[in-house]
Amino acid sequence: MYLTPFQERMLKGEFGWVYAKALEIIVKVGEALGSDRLVEITHAHVSGVSYSNIGEPGLEFLRDFYRERPRFRVYTTINPGCVDYGMLSQVIDNKYFSKQALIDEALVGMGGKPVFTCIPYYHRPPMPGEHLAWGESSAVIFANSYFGARTNREGGPLALASALTGFTYLHGLHSLENRVARVLVELSPLIDNKPLSLAGLWIGENIRDIPVVKIREKPLHEIKALLAAMAASGSHALAVLDGITPRETYKTEIEETITLEPSDVEKYVGELPGLGGTVLGYIGCPHTHPEELVALKRLLEKYREPRRGKLLVTMPPELASTYSPLMKFLLSRKVDIALGTCPVVSVLKKKYDYMLTNSGKAYFYMRKIHGLKAGIAGLKEIVESIYA
C-alpha cells in the first residue's frame, strides 16, 4: 500500500504507539481487501461501545489506548452504550453503569462527542461524496443511501482507528465504481401502505446486490426503518432510493426487476398473543428522530396510560433537553423513555412474552439476543395495542 510521508511517520510511531497501532489496523485491513492507498475522512462514528456487548476485553482495549491520552483527529461521534442516561427507564437495566462509565470516559477523553446515538446524522448530516468511517450498520446505510456519503460498514475497532488517524482504506463504497445498483425492487400498492420495515427485512434476506428501491414519498422515520432493516437482515450498506439518493453518488446497471407482494412479507407481521402475555411496544431502533416523536405525540393525545404492557421509546440524550415539553407529555402518558441506549445493546430488567415494533432491525436482533417473540406493526397499531 502506498503511504504518504506523513502516514509513514505515523506508522513508524513518531506520534506515539497508539496512532501507529491504529494506522496499522487500517493498513492491514485495506491490504487484505486489495486497497492500494488511504483516503482522508471528515467524520468517524465509533460503534461496539456497549459493555454488555464488548465486556472486559473491549473495555481494556479502549482503556489501553486512553492511558496514552491520544486525541481523535476528526469529528467523532459515539454509538449507544448499555445504560439509560436519563435513569428513568423501567425496561433497561443499568447494572453495568460503572463499567459503561469507564468506556465513555475513554471515548470522550479522546475527543468523542457524547451523543450516544445510532443516528449520528442528526447531529452532523454528511454531504454527498464525503468520506466517512462509520460503524453501526443502520447509520452506514443511511449515510450512503439518503445523503450520498461514502463509508463502508466498519467494525468498532476500525472506526476508532480512523477517528485517531483521520484515514480509512480506499476500497468498497468509497469508490464510485463499486456503487452500482443491479436489481430494481418495486413495491406493490398493498406493500407500500404497510411499514417499510417489512420490505427492508425481505430485501436484506433475499437480495445480495445493491438494489434500487422505488417507494412513494415517505416520512424520514419510515425511510430510516426501511434501510435499517435491510442492513440488519442482510449485509447491505447502500440502497439506491429512487428520487432520494443523490444521483451523482451511484450508477445503475439493472439486470433484474422484482415486485414485492404482501405474501412475501407476511411472516414478519405482528399478531398479539393472548391477554395473559406481557407485551413490550418498542419504538426507536434506530433512535427516534424529532419528526417521529411528534407523530407519536399525536397518536397518544387521546390516551392517558397503557392498558397492556409498556411502550418503550429510545432516543438520543440531546432530545430530552431540546424537546423537554414533548418529553414531559410522553412521560405523562407513562411512556418508558430510555436515553442514549437501546435494548439491542443493553440488558432488560424483565422478560417479555412478545414485542411489537415498527423496527425491522429490532425485530431481527431482539429475537436473537433476548429470545423474544416479535412482530412488525406501524406506529398507530403499536400505540393502539398498548393503550386502547
Summary of the structure (lengths in Angstrom):
residues: 388
radius of gyration: 20.9
end to end distance: 61.3
largest distance: 67.7
contacts: 1430
relative contact order: 0.14
helix: 44%
strand: 19%
